[in-house]
Each structure stands twice: as C-alpha cells, then as structure tokens.
Amino acid sequence: MKVLLALCISVQMYGATSFITKEEYAANLYHNPRGIGCHLCHGEAGEGRRIAQYKEKGEKKIFEGKPINKIPFSQFYHRVNSKITGMPRYYLTDVEIQTLYYYLHREEFRRAASKYSKSK
C-alpha cells in the first residue's frame, strides 16, 4: 500500500507541472515509449498477447508478450530494466517506469488515493 501511495504521489507531482493529465501521459507512454508500444506485445491492459505462431522443426511454437498487469512493482521495474529475449530495450527513467506501472494499475491507484483522502 505504501509503494502504491508513493508511486501515485510521484505521478501526481509530474502531472502538476505538465499541460497534459497524468492519464494522458501514462497512456501515451504505454502506447509509444520509444517506438514500439507496450500494448502491441502485452495487450491494451497488460494482459499479455500472442505475437506470432510458427513451426520450427515441425513443432508448433508461439511467441507471446507475457502478462504484466498483475506483477508487483519491484518485479515490473526489474523486468523493464533487464535484457529479455524478444523485448526491446527502452532505457526508461524511473519516473517513466512508475508511470507505466500507474497506467496498468490506475484503478487500483484511484481506489488507494480515494481511501487515503477519505481517512483524513
């Protein structure tokens, strides 16, 4: 919960100095981080997506983008910064990675922020 709140605050701080909303920035970053959008391989909601199906030595193979919408932030951060076969390297900043995670969990962030603001 503390991690979600910290990420929410950092994304809100970015949005406060920008001419676009945090949701617009997050959506734009998810759809075009540095060329190839995350949605093309991981799906619109990060649910994962089949990219190609082929045969190799007579065996059926499937190349797919893994689901990324249900992994914890620490794992998400590590994977974005790792060399993974088939995934382009984006060299994203920490704020960009937090924003991508926000995009995938924005409803959860809204619920957490709402719960926090109601408790004050």
C-alpha beads as a LAMMPS data file, in Angstrom:
LAMMPS data file: protein, C-alpha beads

120 atoms
119 bonds

1 atom types
1 bond types

-500.0 500.0 xlo xhi
-500.0 500.0 ylo yhi
-500.0 500.0 zlo zhi

Masses

1 110.0

Atoms # bond

1 1 1 0.000 0.000 0.000
2 1 1 2.843 2.392 0.850
3 1 1 4.514 1.638 -2.501
4 1 1 1.268 2.382 -4.355
5 1 1 0.828 5.637 -2.483
6 1 1 4.432 6.705 -3.160
7 1 1 4.067 5.908 -6.872
8 1 1 0.753 7.726 -7.026
9 1 1 2.254 10.826 -5.446
10 1 1 5.253 10.834 -7.822
11 1 1 2.989 10.508 -10.864
12 1 1 0.723 13.270 -9.494
13 1 1 3.741 15.528 -8.975
14 1 1 4.700 15.040 -12.619
15 1 1 1.158 15.816 -13.750
16 1 1 1.046 19.022 -11.707
17 1 1 3.791 20.587 -13.835
18 1 1 2.540 19.325 -17.187
19 1 1 0.000 20.543 -19.716
20 1 1 -1.423 17.024 -20.118
21 1 1 -3.059 14.908 -17.451
22 1 1 -1.237 12.038 -15.798
23 1 1 -3.660 9.639 -17.516
24 1 1 -2.830 11.102 -20.941
25 1 1 0.897 10.962 -20.247
26 1 1 0.643 7.369 -18.970
27 1 1 -1.424 6.258 -21.986
28 1 1 0.958 7.961 -24.431
29 1 1 3.974 6.400 -22.768
30 1 1 2.366 2.909 -22.781
31 1 1 1.471 3.226 -26.455
32 1 1 4.775 4.738 -27.594
33 1 1 7.601 4.585 -25.039
34 1 1 10.428 4.742 -27.613
35 1 1 8.958 3.422 -30.840
36 1 1 7.222 0.081 -30.261
37 1 1 4.318 0.456 -27.845
38 1 1 3.902 -1.893 -24.890
39 1 1 0.318 -2.635 -25.992
40 1 1 1.480 -4.335 -29.179
41 1 1 3.008 -7.240 -27.244
42 1 1 1.458 -7.046 -23.801
43 1 1 -2.104 -6.066 -24.764
44 1 1 -4.104 -2.929 -24.057
45 1 1 -4.475 -3.729 -20.353
46 1 1 -1.164 -5.584 -19.922
47 1 1 -2.945 -8.944 -20.059
48 1 1 -0.433 -10.475 -22.493
49 1 1 -0.848 -11.082 -26.202
50 1 1 0.113 -13.608 -28.844
51 1 1 2.557 -12.017 -31.250
52 1 1 3.275 -14.877 -33.640
53 1 1 2.667 -18.576 -34.174
54 1 1 5.096 -20.627 -36.249
55 1 1 6.598 -24.070 -36.753
56 1 1 10.185 -24.926 -36.002
57 1 1 11.414 -28.401 -36.980
58 1 1 7.774 -29.481 -37.257
59 1 1 6.944 -28.301 -33.742
60 1 1 4.307 -25.616 -33.191
61 1 1 5.775 -22.568 -31.420
62 1 1 4.107 -19.494 -30.009
63 1 1 5.846 -16.192 -29.363
64 1 1 3.898 -14.026 -26.957
65 1 1 4.192 -10.993 -24.753
66 1 1 3.730 -12.039 -21.151
67 1 1 1.080 -10.502 -18.886
68 1 1 2.468 -7.522 -16.977
69 1 1 -0.636 -6.196 -15.252
70 1 1 -0.585 -8.413 -12.169
71 1 1 3.061 -8.377 -11.158
72 1 1 4.300 -6.305 -8.202
73 1 1 6.145 -3.061 -8.904
74 1 1 9.567 -4.423 -7.869
75 1 1 9.265 -7.255 -10.403
76 1 1 7.908 -4.894 -13.080
77 1 1 10.809 -2.485 -12.519
78 1 1 13.368 -5.296 -12.704
79 1 1 11.895 -6.747 -15.902
80 1 1 11.748 -3.395 -17.691
81 1 1 15.441 -2.888 -16.909
82 1 1 16.516 -6.443 -17.863
83 1 1 17.558 -7.952 -21.155
84 1 1 14.639 -10.207 -22.070
85 1 1 14.662 -12.152 -25.331
86 1 1 12.247 -10.581 -27.765
87 1 1 11.739 -7.378 -25.791
88 1 1 13.336 -4.153 -26.983
89 1 1 15.443 -2.121 -24.542
90 1 1 13.874 1.246 -23.863
91 1 1 16.240 2.786 -21.283
92 1 1 13.333 4.339 -19.399
93 1 1 13.771 6.693 -16.485
94 1 1 12.443 5.770 -13.045
95 1 1 9.550 8.207 -13.485
96 1 1 8.663 6.655 -16.848
97 1 1 8.677 3.153 -15.336
98 1 1 6.488 4.362 -12.460
99 1 1 4.142 5.970 -14.975
100 1 1 3.851 2.761 -16.998
101 1 1 3.065 0.849 -13.816
102 1 1 0.498 3.504 -12.944
103 1 1 -1.118 3.058 -16.378
104 1 1 -1.570 -0.664 -15.741
105 1 1 -2.857 -0.124 -12.177
106 1 1 -4.609 3.233 -12.424
107 1 1 -7.910 1.959 -10.984
108 1 1 -6.050 0.483 -8.025
109 1 1 -4.233 3.813 -7.553
110 1 1 -7.525 5.716 -7.659
111 1 1 -9.060 3.418 -5.043
112 1 1 -5.988 3.755 -2.815
113 1 1 -5.904 7.553 -3.187
114 1 1 -9.616 7.775 -2.521
115 1 1 -9.323 5.611 0.570
116 1 1 -6.382 7.698 1.803
117 1 1 -8.149 11.018 1.262
118 1 1 -11.336 9.760 2.962
119 1 1 -9.408 8.675 6.057
120 1 1 -8.098 12.218 6.721

Bonds

1 1 1 2
2 1 2 3
3 1 3 4
4 1 4 5
5 1 5 6
6 1 6 7
7 1 7 8
8 1 8 9
9 1 9 10
10 1 10 11
11 1 11 12
12 1 12 13
13 1 13 14
14 1 14 15
15 1 15 16
16 1 16 17
17 1 17 18
18 1 18 19
19 1 19 20
20 1 20 21
21 1 21 22
22 1 22 23
23 1 23 24
24 1 24 25
25 1 25 26
26 1 26 27
27 1 27 28
28 1 28 29
29 1 29 30
30 1 30 31
31 1 31 32
32 1 32 33
33 1 33 34
34 1 34 35
35 1 35 36
36 1 36 37
37 1 37 38
38 1 38 39
39 1 39 40
40 1 40 41
41 1 41 42
42 1 42 43
43 1 43 44
44 1 44 45
45 1 45 46
46 1 46 47
47 1 47 48
48 1 48 49
49 1 49 50
50 1 50 51
51 1 51 52
52 1 52 53
53 1 53 54
54 1 54 55
55 1 55 56
56 1 56 57
57 1 57 58
58 1 58 59
59 1 59 60
60 1 60 61
61 1 61 62
62 1 62 63
63 1 63 64
64 1 64 65
65 1 65 66
66 1 66 67
67 1 67 68
68 1 68 69
69 1 69 70
70 1 70 71
71 1 71 72
72 1 72 73
73 1 73 74
74 1 74 75
75 1 75 76
76 1 76 77
77 1 77 78
78 1 78 79
79 1 79 80
80 1 80 81
81 1 81 82
82 1 82 83
83 1 83 84
84 1 84 85
85 1 85 86
86 1 86 87
87 1 87 88
88 1 88 89
89 1 89 90
90 1 90 91
91 1 91 92
92 1 92 93
93 1 93 94
94 1 94 95
95 1 95 96
96 1 96 97
97 1 97 98
98 1 98 99
99 1 99 100
100 1 100 101
101 1 101 102
102 1 102 103
103 1 103 104
104 1 104 105
105 1 105 106
106 1 106 107
107 1 107 108
108 1 108 109
109 1 109 110
110 1 110 111
111 1 111 112
112 1 112 113
113 1 113 114
114 1 114 115
115 1 115 116
116 1 116 117
117 1 117 118
118 1 118 119
119 1 119 120
